[in-house]
Amino acid sequence: MRHSIERHLLRTLGITIILAGLLAGAASFRFAYTEAQEFQDDTLRQIAALADAGSLQDQMHATGKSGIANIDPEVRIRVMDLASGGNPKWLPADLKPGFHTLNSADGYWRVFVRQTGHGSRIAAAQATEARNEIAIDSALRTLAPLLILLPLLVWLAVRIVRKGFAPVHRLAQNLNEKSVEYPSALPDAGLPDEIAPFVHAINRQMEGIKRLMGQQRRFIADAAHELRTPLTALSLQAQNLEQAETLEAMRLRVAPLRAGIERARRLTEQLLNLARSQTGTLGPEAVDVSKMARELIAEYLPMAEAKGLDLGLEAMEHDILRTEPETLLLILRNALDNALRYTPDGGEITLHIYTEGEDAVYDVIDSGPGIPVSERKRAFDPFYRIEGVAGEGSGLGLAIAKDAATRLGGKISLHDRDSGSGLVFRYRQRRAR
């Protein structure tokens, strides 16, 4: 299931900011409300202290009720002398000093009782309804900046995330605008550190694809050129055959025609093998390589005997390798085919199979002219032929073998023969545990 990292970040950041804002707002409201309540308790304590000092005596006696003073009617604060007889019924005369919350007919009151120095007690009272209204108003004022800040933070988060992902969108647009036939590297200037490695990896892949496309174009051009030559020769030989006046002349002209057809068939088969190796094969399976080697030697033995070549096998019995049998056969067939083609009459060819550490090693050793060290790297290029070496090869055998070895995870190398002239074709593959 596909998902968007950008939308996920926006959703996560938005929810986080809102939840954090709500929690911070609730905590701020709670702290401000509690602080407002405590401040009003301090106000009652101070008013009671002022009344004890005599500062409010005139106001207390100026009211219509003896010993009661309305300090602030708006916030409903009263100062009362508990010793007087005009106190409200909800205010007991024997109330102990300290804070109390009392119920009256018109609601709850918050009362602070202070013991005076001459034995009397002063009570400062405030209606809890007014207290709560003041505390809530004070707490709500602390929420105003936060309520303004929350949408601003969400907007900033959206802007920051979208700006951060803008290079990704630009890269995607740039990649979509590029030609499929002529891939090129993506620009990496000004990229964030987190995206740059990803772009560099894509550029490396693009370079590999570009290189492979170039190889394929060259391969197609070379294949067309290589096929044109034998087909042209076949056409000319067919015309010569038509012009033969006698049966003997026709027979003489049929032989080169057959040789040309065989060369064209072999070249086509090699091209198909190369294409097949590049498109992939079946999965690996357990292969008895010694049995495979015996069957392969038996297949090539008639051709070796026709040239007077000594074709031999040195292999361990019941050596099991987990690999793709058809691809391994393709590698060994191309190696043996090259050895048979370039080894002069009366020479010798040996297929040697052995193990070396954790590797299975396959050597095809011939007594032919060999390949100069300076040419061995280019010998694996398609259609490359070594100058001065006799033979009618197409230059595809080693290229096919190398491509197949790469698919199997193995490695091909070329070496000099230990004694005398000749070449050692070596294929090495790690044995499965």
N, C-alpha and C positions, 0 to 999 in steps of 0.2 A: 504494500500500500504506500503510495507516494505521499509525502508531506513536505511542507515548506518550512525551512528553518527561519526565514524572515517572519512569516506569520506566527510561528511558534514563539519567537522572541518577543514580537509585539504583544501577543496575547499574554505571555508570561510576565513581561515587564508591566503591562497595563494592570493586570490583576494584582501583582505584587505592590505596585504603587498605590492602588486603591485600598487594598487591605491594610497596608502600612499606614496610609493616611487615616483610615477609619480607626485603627487601633490608637494611633497617635492622638487623633481628635478625641476619642473616648477618654484616654488617659489625661489629656489636657483639660477636658471638661471636668473630669472628676477632681483633679488637683485644684482647678480654679474654683470649683463649687465648694470644696472642703476649706480652701483658704478663705473664701468669702464668709463662710459660716464662722470660722475661727476669728476672723477680723471683727465680725459683729459681736461675738462673745467678748472680745477685748474691749469693744465699745461699751458694752453693758458694764463690764468691770470698771472702766474708767468713769462712767457716769455715776455708778454707785460710790466711787471714791470721791468724786466732786460733791455729791450730796452729803457725804459724811463730813467733808471739810466745811460745809456751810454755804457753799457757793450756790446751791439750788434751793435753799430754805425759803427764799422769798417767793419763788415760783410755786413751791409746794403749798404754801399757805395762801397764795393768790387764787388758786383754783376753787371751783365751786365745792369741791369735796375736800375735806380736811386731810392733809398728809399725802396728796396725790398731785404730781406735776406731769403734764404732757410735754415732754422735751421736744419731740418732733412728730406732729400728728401724721405727716405723710408716710413716715416709716413706722408709725404706731409704737413709739417708745414711751414708756411711763416710768416714773420714779415714785415709789410709795414707802411710807413709814409704817412698818408692821405694828408699831405700838399704837398707832391711831385707830380709831374705830370706824373709819370710813372706807376701809379697803374692800375690794370686791370679794364676793363669797368664794370664788374659786381659789383665792389666795389665803392659805391657812396662816394664822398668826404665829404658830409655833414652827414655821418652816426653818430648817437648819441652813447654815451658811453654805454657799456654793451654788452650782448651777442645777436648775430643775426645769423640766418640761411639764406644764400643767394644762389641763383641759378646761375650757370655759364654754359658755353658751355660744360665743361667737368664734370659736376655734381654739387652737393650741397656742400657748404662750411660752416663750423662753424666758426664764426668770433667774436672776443672779442675786443672791442674798449676801449682804455684807454686815458683819458684826461691828458696830461702832465702838469707839473707845469709852463712851459713857453708858454702855449697856443696851442701847437700842439697836434695831436692825433695819437696814435700808434694803429695799428690793428694787432692782432695775429690771423691767420686763419689756419684751417686744413680741409682737404677734409673729408666730412662725410663718404665716402666709406671706407677710411682708419680707421676712428674712429670706424665705425661699425665692421670692420674686427677685430680690436684689442679688442673691447668689447665682440664680440662673442667668440673669442679665449679664452679670460679670463674667460668668463662664462662657456664655455664647459669644462675647466679644473676643475671647481668645481663639474661638473657632473660625472667625472670619478670615484671617490671613491663610489658614490652612485650607479652607474651602476654595479660596482663590488660587492657592498654589497647586492643588491636586490636578485640575485640568491642564494647568501650565506644564506640570511635570509629565503628564501623559503625552501632551503634544510634543514636548522636547524629546521624550523617549522615541516616539514615532519618527521624528525628524532624524535623530541620531542613528537609529537602526537602518532607516532607508538610505541615509547618506553612506553608512558603512557598507551596505550591500550594493551601492551604485556601481562600484568597479566590477562586481560579478555580472550585473545586468549588461554593462558595456562590453565585457568580454564575450558574453553569450551573443550579443548582437553582432559584434565583430566577427565571431566564429561563423554565424549564420550567413554573413555577407561574403565570406570567403568562397572561392571557387573550389568545388569538389575535385576537379581534374588537376588543379595546381595548388595543392595545400601549401601554406606558409605559416611561419611562426606567429604566435600572438604577441602583441606588445606587452612588455613587462615593466614599463616605466611608471613610477608612482603607485605601484601596487602595495597593499598592506602586507606585512610580514607573514600573515597567516595564509594569504592567497598566493603569494609569489611562488612557493614550492610547488603548489598544484599547477600553476601556469607553466612553470619550468618543466614539470613532468609531461604536461600536454605537448609542449614544444618539442621535447625529446621524442615523444611518440609521433608527432607530425613529421619530424625529420626522418624517423625510421620509415614512415609510410611513404614519404616523398622519395626516399632512396629505393624502397621496394617498387614503387610505381615506375621509377626510372629504369630499374633492372627489368621489370616486366616489359616496358616499351622496347628496351634494347633486345630482350629475348625474342619478342614478336618480330622485330625487324630482322634479327639474325636468323630466326627460324624461317621467315619468308625467303630470305636470301639463300639459305642452305637448301631449302626445298626447291627453289627455282632452278638451281644448277642441275640436280639429278632429273628433274622433270623435263627440263629442256633437252638434256642428253637423251632421255627416253623418247622424246618426240622425234629427235633426229634419227635415232636408231630405228624407230618404227618406220620412218620414211625410207631409210636405207633398205629395210627389210622389204618394203613394197617394191623397190626398184630392182630387187634381186631377179636375175633372168633364169638362173638354174637352181635346182634343188640343193646342190652343194653350196652354192653361194648363199642361199637362204639359211642353211644350217650354220655356216660360218658367222653370219650376222645375228643369229639367234643367241649365241653364247654371250656376247657383250650386252645384248638386250636383257637377258636373264640376270647378269651381274648388276646391271643398272637397276633393275626392278628390286633385287635383293638389297642394294644399298638404300634405295628409297624406302623399302619396307622397314629396314633396320633404323633409319633415321626417324621415320614416323613413330616406330615403337618406342624409341628413346624419348622423343618429345612427349608421347603419352605417359611414359613412366615418370618423367620429370613433373608433368602436370599433376599426375596422381599422387606423387610424393608431397607436393606442395599443398594439396587439398586435404590431406589427412588420411588416416587409415583406421582399421579397427583397433580395439583396445588390446592391451598386452595379455599374453597367456604363457603358460609354461611350455617351453620348447626344448626338445632334446637336440642340442646343436650338433652333437657327434653324428646322430642319424641324419640330420639335415645336410651336414657336410658330405657324408657318403653318397647321398642321393644327388647332391650337386656335382660331385666329382664324376659320378656315373653319367650324368647328363652331358658334361663337357668332354668326356673321355674320347668319343669318336672324333671330335674336332681336333683334339690334341694328337691322336694317332695319325690323322690325315696329314699333319705337319711334322710328324716324327718327334713330337714333344714328349718329354717324360713328365706326366702329370701325377703328383703324389699327394697324400694326405697324412698329416700327423695330428691326431685329435685324441682327447681323453674319452673314455667310454662313459656313456650315461651322464654327460655334463648337461645339467638342466639350467636354462636361463629364462627368466621371465621377461619377455619382450614381444614385439609385434612381428610374427614370423615372416609375413610378406615383405615388410620393410627391410628386415635383416637379409632376406634372400636377395632383395633388390641391390643392396650394398655389395654383397659377395659376388653376385652375378656380374655386376659392372666391373669389379676388380678383376675377376677371372677372365672376363671378356677382353679387357685391355691387355692383360698379360698374354693371352693367346694371340691377340692381334699383332702385338709388337715384338714378341719373342721370336727370334729367327729359328728356322728349321733346325731340329736337333738339340734345341735348348731344353731347359727344365723349368717346371713350375710346381711350387709346393704350397698347399693350403695348410697352415699350422694354426691350431686352436689350442690355447692354454690359458691358465689363470695367473694373474700377477697381483698379489694383495687382494683387494676387494673387486678387482676388475676382471672381466672376461676379455681376452685379447684375440684378435683374428688377423693373422698375417698371410698375405698372398705374396710369395717370394718368387721372382722370375729372374732369368738370366738374359734379359733383353738389354737394350741400350741405356735404359734408365732415364731419369729426368734431371737436368742440371739444377743445382741448389737455387740458383737465381730465378729459375722458371717455376719452381714448385708452388709458389703462392698463386701465380696466375693460372696454373694448370687446372685449378678448380673453377675458373670462369667458364660460363657456357660458350661453346663453339671456339674455344681457344685451342690452337694446335701449335705444337712445338716445332720450330723451324729445324730442318735437317734430320727429322726423325721420319723414317719411312712408315707408311701405313695409310689406311683409308678410313680412319676414324672420323667421326663427326665433331669431336670435341665436347661431347655431352656426358660421357661416362662418369668422370670424376665429379662433375657438377651435380649429377643426379645422386651419386653416392653421398656427397657432402650434405646435400639438402635432406636426404633420408636420415643420415646420421644425426643431424641437428634435431629432427623430429623425435628421434629415440633418446635424445639426451647423451649421445655418444660423441666421439671425436675421431677424426681421420687425420693421419699424418703419413708423410712419405719419407723413406729413409734409404740410405745406400745399403746394398747387400754386403754381408760380412766379407765375402771373398769373391773376387772377380767383378765383372760388370753386372749390372742388374738393379732392380728396384724392389723395395719392400713396401707394400701397401698395408698399413696397419690401422685397424679399427678397434677402438677401446670403448667398452661400455661397463658401467657400474652394475655389479650383480645385486639383485634384490636379496635382502636378508630373509 
